[in-house]
């Protein structure tokens, strides 16, 4: 588990770096209006990917890791269900492209949405291979396939510069190429680990039960996706200045970094806790959940705080002075995306314990609250209000699921080691406040200097946690190996 988390964190960081490099490239070769269109296309695809990526992926991961059902039969049903979902998404893109263009007030978008159907097919197929590998607990293989996929996305650069005249078409075809190579890599790694697919279980999961399992994950992650993506679409559709969508897209790209890092945690947490819970090792469930919670607060929350506190300098260095208009939005978005990532992590803990109703209802309430807030706040406060709406609803959702998950875990037992989450929250809050005050007095215009400052401050904070006994990396790794 320790090796799997390390590989996934590294691969997710590379995924983020590659994503930033690609968006930096987009910002350099596209106009703000073109970048806004590209952001809208990617936002629509993010929504569709949640039907494809996390429903089947998480369901395969959970059901395979439980060891209750025949693995090959599970895989067959997963592929069948995913194929149906991909056809539905492609139909939506092709038939609904004109309607989406009118809603987003941009006549150029429909043809890009239709072309994006190829991205749906390649990405949806790739995700199946990842879900199987995670269910088999071959976390390194899954991370390797993800790494290959991430690096191959850089094919957008030659496509945009030399092969396609339209930069948006070039970008889309680059993503398609990455998906096809990712499929080949995933299948190859699964073939290498084919012996792990042989289990002693002969019971076949009924297709209806498998569909319900998948839809439970899908509903939750679809709503999570809407909460994460609705803001960009609202900015595109409700603001009269086309460049604002580009500025907001730039802020969202940085805000997502902590969510991507937390994916490494909850991706591995679900199959690991599922296996422990199904085998009756309840103390292991409690200890692992507590350990992962503290690790997220100690290792990921400071990154969120740095991005939030240094928004003006970060956007200026990466994109240019005009993007500073999204600095306040980035301050809120960074914490919103961290909050939703933590909410998903708690939801995976509950799912491992076969408790899914609370998370589904919480996601529905969160979406309703977001819709109720995002439109009036955007109208009154522009893109800052859009981000503020997400901040409010995601923080509320995180508080609710934290309380509920701890109540459920308490019924299984108490952690072997004391949970120091509240102290970690306090230190991160002070860290954010100090950095906010400092960057209001000192202006940084060099991206490498700002990156160096991040590394020094992060290392100093982790060292402080070590010497005060709040969090020890060696103890964390040792705990994962138990």
C-alpha positions as CSV (number, residue, x, y, z in Angstrom):
1,X,0.0,0.0,0.0
2,X,2.9,2.4,0.8
3,X,4.5,1.8,-2.5
4,X,1.2,2.2,-4.3
5,X,0.5,5.6,-2.6
6,X,4.0,6.8,-3.4
7,X,3.7,5.8,-7.1
8,X,0.2,7.3,-7.4
9,X,1.2,10.6,-5.7
10,X,4.3,10.9,-8.0
11,X,2.2,10.0,-11.1
12,X,-0.6,12.4,-10.1
13,X,2.0,15.1,-9.6
14,X,3.4,14.4,-13.0
15,X,-0.2,14.4,-14.3
16,X,-0.6,17.9,-12.8
17,X,2.7,19.2,-14.1
18,X,1.9,17.9,-17.6
19,X,-1.5,19.5,-17.3
20,X,0.0,22.8,-16.3
21,X,2.6,22.6,-19.1
22,X,-0.2,22.0,-21.6
23,X,-2.3,24.9,-20.3
24,X,0.7,27.1,-20.2
25,X,1.2,26.2,-23.9
26,X,-2.5,26.8,-24.6
27,X,-2.2,30.2,-22.9
28,X,0.7,31.1,-25.1
29,X,-0.7,30.0,-28.5
30,X,-4.4,30.7,-27.9
31,X,-6.2,34.0,-27.4
32,X,-8.1,34.4,-24.1
33,X,-11.4,33.7,-26.1
34,X,-10.0,30.5,-27.7
35,X,-8.7,29.4,-24.3
36,X,-12.1,30.0,-22.8
37,X,-13.7,27.8,-25.5
38,X,-11.0,25.1,-24.8
39,X,-11.8,25.4,-21.0
40,X,-15.5,25.0,-21.7
41,X,-14.9,21.9,-23.9
42,X,-12.7,20.3,-21.2
43,X,-15.3,21.2,-18.5
44,X,-18.1,19.4,-20.5
45,X,-15.8,16.4,-20.9
46,X,-15.0,16.5,-17.2
47,X,-18.7,16.1,-16.5
48,X,-19.0,13.2,-19.0
49,X,-15.9,11.5,-17.7
50,X,-17.5,11.2,-14.3
51,X,-20.1,8.9,-15.9
52,X,-17.3,6.9,-17.4
53,X,-14.3,7.2,-15.1
54,X,-15.5,6.7,-11.5
55,X,-18.7,4.7,-11.8
56,X,-17.2,1.6,-13.5
57,X,-13.7,2.3,-12.2
58,X,-14.6,2.4,-8.6
59,X,-17.2,-0.4,-8.9
60,X,-14.6,-2.7,-10.4
61,X,-12.1,-1.7,-7.8
62,X,-14.4,-2.4,-4.9
63,X,-16.1,-5.6,-6.1
64,X,-12.9,-7.2,-7.4
65,X,-11.0,-6.4,-4.1
66,X,-13.7,-7.9,-2.0
67,X,-12.9,-11.3,-3.4
68,X,-16.6,-12.3,-3.3
69,X,-17.3,-12.7,-7.0
70,X,-15.6,-14.3,-10.0
71,X,-13.1,-11.8,-11.3
72,X,-13.4,-12.5,-15.0
73,X,-17.2,-12.3,-14.9
74,X,-16.9,-8.9,-13.1
75,X,-14.6,-7.6,-15.8
76,X,-16.9,-8.8,-18.6
77,X,-19.8,-7.0,-17.0
78,X,-17.7,-3.9,-16.4
79,X,-16.7,-3.7,-20.1
80,X,-20.3,-4.2,-21.2
81,X,-21.6,-1.5,-19.0
82,X,-18.8,0.9,-20.0
83,X,-19.5,0.4,-23.7
84,X,-23.1,1.3,-23.2
85,X,-22.2,4.5,-21.3
86,X,-19.7,5.6,-24.0
87,X,-22.3,5.2,-26.7
88,X,-24.7,7.4,-24.6
89,X,-22.1,10.1,-24.1
90,X,-21.2,10.1,-27.8
91,X,-24.8,10.5,-28.7
92,X,-25.2,13.4,-26.3
93,X,-22.2,15.2,-27.8
94,X,-23.3,14.7,-31.4
95,X,-27.0,15.4,-31.0
96,X,-26.8,18.0,-28.3
97,X,-23.9,20.1,-29.6
98,X,-26.0,22.8,-31.1
99,X,-28.0,23.2,-27.9
100,X,-24.9,23.5,-25.8
101,X,-23.5,26.1,-28.2
102,X,-26.6,28.2,-27.7
103,X,-26.5,27.8,-23.9
104,X,-22.9,28.9,-23.9
105,X,-23.5,31.7,-26.3
106,X,-20.8,30.6,-28.7
107,X,-21.6,29.4,-32.3
108,X,-18.1,27.9,-32.7
109,X,-18.4,25.3,-29.9
110,X,-20.7,22.6,-31.5
111,X,-18.2,21.2,-33.9
112,X,-15.6,20.9,-31.2
113,X,-18.1,19.1,-28.9
114,X,-18.8,16.6,-31.7
115,X,-15.1,16.0,-32.2
116,X,-14.7,15.5,-28.5
117,X,-16.7,12.2,-28.8
118,X,-13.4,10.6,-29.9
119,X,-11.9,11.7,-26.6
120,X,-14.8,10.0,-24.8
121,X,-14.2,6.7,-26.5
122,X,-10.5,6.6,-25.9
123,X,-10.6,7.8,-22.3
124,X,-13.6,5.6,-21.3
125,X,-11.8,2.5,-22.6
126,X,-8.6,3.4,-20.9
127,X,-10.3,3.8,-17.5
128,X,-11.6,0.2,-17.5
129,X,-8.0,-1.1,-17.5
130,X,-7.2,1.2,-14.5
131,X,-10.2,0.0,-12.5
132,X,-9.3,-3.6,-13.0
133,X,-5.7,-3.1,-11.9
134,X,-6.8,-1.2,-8.8
135,X,-9.3,-3.9,-7.9
136,X,-6.5,-6.5,-8.2
137,X,-4.5,-4.1,-5.9
138,X,-1.8,-3.7,-8.6
139,X,-1.4,-0.1,-7.8
140,X,2.0,0.3,-9.3
141,X,0.7,-1.1,-12.7
142,X,-2.3,1.3,-12.6
143,X,0.0,4.3,-11.8
144,X,2.4,3.3,-14.6
145,X,-0.4,3.2,-17.1
146,X,-1.6,6.6,-15.9
147,X,1.9,8.0,-16.2
148,X,2.2,6.8,-19.8
149,X,-1.2,8.4,-20.5
150,X,-0.2,11.7,-18.9
151,X,3.1,12.0,-20.8
152,X,1.5,11.1,-24.1
153,X,-0.9,14.1,-23.6
154,X,2.1,16.3,-24.6
155,X,1.4,15.2,-28.2
156,X,-1.0,18.2,-28.2
157,X,2.1,20.4,-28.7
158,X,3.2,19.2,-32.1
159,X,-0.4,18.7,-33.2
160,X,-1.3,22.4,-32.4
161,X,2.0,23.8,-33.7
162,X,2.5,21.9,-37.0
163,X,-0.3,19.4,-37.8
164,X,-3.6,21.2,-37.3
165,X,-4.4,24.8,-38.3
166,X,-7.1,25.0,-35.7
167,X,-5.4,24.9,-32.2
168,X,-8.6,23.5,-30.5
169,X,-8.8,20.6,-33.0
170,X,-5.1,19.9,-32.5
171,X,-5.5,19.8,-28.7
172,X,-8.5,17.4,-29.0
173,X,-6.6,15.1,-31.3
174,X,-3.6,15.1,-28.9
175,X,-5.8,13.9,-26.1
176,X,-7.3,11.2,-28.3
177,X,-3.8,10.0,-29.1
178,X,-2.9,9.8,-25.5
179,X,-6.0,7.8,-24.7
180,X,-5.2,5.2,-27.4
181,X,-1.6,4.8,-26.2
182,X,-2.9,4.5,-22.6
183,X,-5.3,1.7,-23.6
184,X,-2.4,-0.2,-25.1
185,X,-0.2,0.3,-22.0
186,X,-3.0,-0.7,-19.6
187,X,-3.8,-3.9,-21.5
188,X,-0.2,-4.8,-21.6
189,X,0.3,-4.4,-17.9
190,X,-2.9,-6.4,-17.2
191,X,-1.7,-9.2,-19.4
192,X,1.5,-9.2,-17.4
193,X,-0.5,-9.5,-14.2
194,X,-3.1,-12.0,-15.6
195,X,-2.3,-14.6,-12.9
196,X,-3.9,-12.2,-10.3
197,X,-7.2,-12.5,-12.1
198,X,-7.6,-16.1,-11.1
199,X,-9.6,-16.3,-7.8
200,X,-11.3,-19.1,-6.1
201,X,-14.7,-17.4,-6.0
202,X,-17.2,-18.9,-8.5
203,X,-20.3,-16.8,-7.6
204,X,-21.2,-14.5,-10.5
205,X,-22.4,-11.0,-9.6
206,X,-26.0,-10.4,-11.0
207,X,-25.8,-7.8,-13.7
208,X,-28.5,-5.8,-12.0
209,X,-26.5,-5.7,-8.7
210,X,-23.4,-4.7,-10.6
211,X,-25.3,-1.9,-12.3
212,X,-26.6,-0.6,-8.9
213,X,-23.1,-0.7,-7.5
214,X,-21.8,1.3,-10.5
215,X,-24.7,3.8,-10.4
216,X,-24.2,4.4,-6.7
217,X,-20.6,5.5,-7.4
218,X,-21.7,7.3,-10.6
219,X,-24.4,9.4,-8.9
220,X,-22.0,10.5,-6.3
221,X,-19.1,11.4,-8.6
222,X,-21.4,12.9,-11.2
223,X,-22.7,15.4,-8.6
224,X,-19.1,16.0,-7.4
225,X,-18.2,16.7,-11.0
226,X,-21.1,19.1,-11.4
227,X,-20.1,21.0,-8.3
228,X,-16.5,21.2,-9.6
229,X,-17.5,22.1,-13.2
230,X,-20.7,24.1,-12.9
231,X,-18.8,27.3,-12.0
232,X,-16.8,27.4,-15.2
233,X,-20.0,26.9,-17.3
234,X,-21.8,29.6,-15.3
235,X,-18.9,32.0,-15.9
236,X,-19.0,31.3,-19.6
237,X,-22.8,31.6,-19.8
238,X,-23.6,34.4,-17.3
239,X,-20.7,36.9,-17.8
240,X,-20.6,39.3,-20.7
241,X,-16.8,39.5,-21.0
242,X,-15.5,36.5,-23.0
243,X,-12.0,36.8,-21.5
244,X,-13.4,36.1,-18.0
245,X,-13.9,32.5,-18.8
246,X,-10.2,32.2,-19.7
247,X,-9.1,33.9,-16.5
248,X,-11.3,31.6,-14.5
249,X,-10.1,28.5,-16.3
250,X,-6.6,29.5,-15.4
251,X,-7.5,29.8,-11.7
252,X,-9.3,26.4,-11.8
253,X,-6.3,24.7,-13.2
254,X,-4.2,25.6,-10.2
255,X,-7.1,25.0,-7.7
256,X,-7.4,21.4,-8.9
257,X,-3.9,20.4,-7.9
258,X,-4.9,19.2,-4.4
259,X,-7.8,17.3,-5.7
260,X,-5.5,15.4,-8.1
261,X,-3.1,14.6,-5.2
262,X,-5.9,13.4,-3.0
263,X,-7.0,11.1,-5.8
264,X,-3.9,9.0,-4.9
265,X,-5.2,8.6,-1.4
266,X,-8.9,7.7,-2.1
267,X,-8.0,5.6,-5.2
268,X,-6.0,3.2,-3.0
269,X,-8.1,3.6,0.1
270,X,-11.3,2.1,-1.4
271,X,-9.9,-1.4,-2.3
272,X,-7.6,-1.5,0.7
273,X,-10.4,-0.8,3.2
274,X,-12.9,-3.0,1.3
275,X,-10.6,-6.0,1.7
276,X,-9.9,-5.3,5.4
277,X,-13.6,-4.8,6.1
278,X,-14.7,-7.9,4.2
279,X,-12.2,-10.0,6.2
280,X,-13.4,-8.6,9.5
281,X,-10.2,-6.7,10.3
282,X,-12.0,-3.7,11.7
283,X,-9.1,-2.3,13.7
284,X,-7.1,-2.1,10.5
285,X,-9.9,-0.2,8.9
286,X,-10.0,2.4,11.7
287,X,-6.2,2.8,11.9
288,X,-5.8,3.1,8.1
289,X,-8.6,5.7,7.9
290,X,-7.2,7.7,10.7
291,X,-3.7,7.6,9.2
292,X,-4.8,8.7,5.8
293,X,-6.9,11.6,7.2
294,X,-3.9,12.9,9.1
295,X,-1.6,12.4,6.0
296,X,-4.0,14.5,3.9
297,X,-4.1,17.3,6.4
298,X,-0.3,17.3,6.9
299,X,0.9,16.8,3.4
300,X,-1.8,18.1,1.1
301,X,-3.5,21.0,3.0
302,X,-0.3,23.1,3.1
303,X,-0.2,22.9,-0.7
304,X,-3.7,24.2,-0.8
305,X,-2.8,27.0,1.6
306,X,0.2,28.1,-0.5
307,X,-1.8,28.2,-3.8
308,X,-4.6,30.1,-2.1
309,X,-2.4,32.6,-0.4
310,X,-0.1,33.3,-3.4
311,X,-2.8,33.5,-6.0
312,X,-1.8,37.0,-7.5
313,X,1.9,36.1,-7.8
314,X,1.1,32.6,-9.2
315,X,-1.3,33.8,-11.9
316,X,1.0,36.7,-12.8
317,X,4.0,34.5,-13.2
318,X,2.3,31.7,-15.1
319,X,-0.2,33.4,-17.3
320,X,0.5,37.2,-17.2
321,X,-0.7,40.3,-15.5
322,X,-4.2,40.2,-16.9
323,X,-5.0,36.9,-15.1
324,X,-4.6,38.6,-11.7
325,X,-8.3,39.4,-12.0
326,X,-8.9,35.8,-11.0
327,X,-6.6,35.9,-7.9
328,X,-9.5,36.2,-5.4
329,X,-11.4,33.4,-7.1
330,X,-8.3,31.2,-6.9
331,X,-8.1,31.9,-3.2
332,X,-11.6,30.4,-2.7
333,X,-11.3,27.7,-5.4
334,X,-8.1,26.2,-3.9
335,X,-9.9,25.4,-0.6
336,X,-13.1,24.3,-2.4
337,X,-11.2,21.7,-4.4
338,X,-9.4,20.4,-1.4
339,X,-12.6,20.2,0.5
340,X,-14.3,18.2,-2.2
341,X,-11.3,15.9,-2.4
342,X,-11.5,15.2,1.3
343,X,-15.2,14.7,1.0
344,X,-14.6,12.0,-1.7
345,X,-12.0,10.3,0.6
346,X,-14.5,10.0,3.4
347,X,-17.1,8.8,1.0
348,X,-14.7,6.0,-0.1
349,X,-14.2,5.1,3.6
350,X,-18.0,4.8,4.0
351,X,-18.4,2.8,0.7
352,X,-15.8,0.3,1.9
353,X,-18.0,-0.2,4.9
354,X,-21.1,-0.7,2.6
355,X,-22.6,2.6,3.6
356,X,-23.5,4.7,0.6
357,X,-26.9,6.3,1.2
358,X,-25.5,9.2,3.3
359,X,-23.0,10.2,0.6
360,X,-25.6,10.1,-2.2
361,X,-28.0,12.3,-0.2
362,X,-25.1,14.6,0.9
363,X,-24.1,15.1,-2.7
364,X,-27.6,15.9,-3.8
365,X,-28.0,18.5,-1.0
366,X,-24.5,20.0,-1.9
367,X,-25.5,20.3,-5.6
368,X,-28.8,22.0,-4.7
369,X,-27.0,24.5,-2.4
370,X,-24.4,25.2,-5.1
371,X,-27.0,25.9,-7.7
372,X,-28.9,28.2,-5.3
373,X,-25.7,30.2,-4.5
374,X,-23.7,30.2,-7.7
375,X,-26.1,32.2,-10.0
376,X,-26.8,35.2,-7.6
377,X,-23.2,35.4,-6.4
378,X,-21.9,35.4,-9.9
379,X,-24.3,38.1,-10.9
380,X,-23.3,40.3,-7.9
381,X,-19.6,39.5,-7.5
382,X,-18.5,38.2,-11.0
383,X,-16.0,35.3,-10.9
384,X,-15.1,35.9,-7.3
385,X,-18.7,35.2,-6.3
386,X,-18.7,32.1,-8.5
387,X,-15.7,30.7,-6.5
388,X,-17.2,31.8,-3.2
389,X,-20.3,29.7,-3.8
390,X,-18.2,26.6,-4.4
391,X,-16.1,27.3,-1.3
392,X,-19.2,27.6,0.9
393,X,-21.0,24.5,-0.2
394,X,-17.9,22.2,-0.3
395,X,-16.8,23.3,3.2
396,X,-20.3,22.5,4.5
397,X,-20.3,19.1,2.8
398,X,-16.9,18.3,4.2
399,X,-17.9,19.1,7.8
400,X,-21.0,17.0,7.5
401,X,-19.3,13.9,6.1
402,X,-16.4,14.2,8.5
403,X,-18.7,14.0,11.5
404,X,-20.7,11.1,10.0
405,X,-17.7,9.1,9.0
406,X,-16.0,9.4,12.4
407,X,-19.2,8.2,14.0
408,X,-19.3,5.1,11.8
409,X,-15.6,4.4,12.4
410,X,-16.0,4.9,16.1
411,X,-18.5,1.9,16.1
412,X,-15.6,-0.3,14.8
413,X,-13.1,0.9,17.3
414,X,-10.7,3.7,18.2
415,X,-7.4,4.5,16.4
416,X,-4.3,2.9,17.9
417,X,-2.6,6.3,17.8
418,X,-4.2,9.6,18.7
419,X,-5.6,11.6,15.8
420,X,-4.0,15.0,15.6
421,X,-6.1,16.4,12.8
422,X,-7.3,19.5,14.7
423,X,-3.7,20.6,15.5
424,X,-2.8,20.1,11.8
425,X,-5.7,22.3,10.8
426,X,-4.6,25.0,13.2
427,X,-1.0,25.1,11.9
428,X,-2.1,25.2,8.3
429,X,-4.5,28.1,9.0
430,X,-1.6,30.0,10.6
431,X,0.6,29.1,7.6
432,X,-1.9,30.4,5.2
433,X,-2.4,33.7,7.1
434,X,1.3,34.3,7.4
435,X,1.9,33.7,3.7
436,X,-1.0,35.9,2.8
437,X,0.4,38.8,4.7
438,X,3.9,38.2,3.3
439,X,2.8,38.1,-0.3
440,X,0.8,41.3,0.1
441,X,4.0,43.1,1.0
442,X,6.4,41.3,-1.4
443,X,5.7,40.9,-5.1
444,X,7.2,37.9,-6.9
445,X,7.4,38.1,-10.7
446,X,9.5,35.0,-11.4
447,X,7.9,31.6,-11.7
448,X,11.1,29.7,-10.7
449,X,11.6,32.0,-7.7
450,X,8.0,31.4,-6.6
451,X,8.5,27.6,-7.1
452,X,11.6,27.7,-4.9
453,X,9.7,29.6,-2.2
454,X,7.0,26.9,-2.3
455,X,9.6,24.1,-1.8
456,X,11.4,25.9,1.1
457,X,8.2,26.8,2.9
458,X,6.7,23.3,2.4
459,X,9.8,21.6,3.6
460,X,10.0,23.9,6.6
461,X,6.4,23.1,7.6
462,X,6.8,19.4,7.3
463,X,10.0,19.6,9.4
464,X,8.0,21.6,12.0
465,X,5.4,18.8,12.1
466,X,8.2,16.3,12.5
467,X,9.9,18.0,15.4
468,X,6.6,18.9,17.2
469,X,5.4,15.3,16.9
470,X,2.3,16.2,14.9
471,X,3.2,14.1,11.8
472,X,6.2,11.8,11.0
473,X,6.7,10.6,7.5
474,X,8.5,7.5,8.6
475,X,5.6,6.5,11.0
476,X,3.2,7.2,8.1
477,X,5.0,4.8,5.7
478,X,5.4,2.2,8.5
479,X,1.7,2.4,9.3
480,X,0.8,1.7,5.7
481,X,3.0,-1.3,5.6
482,X,1.2,-3.1,8.4
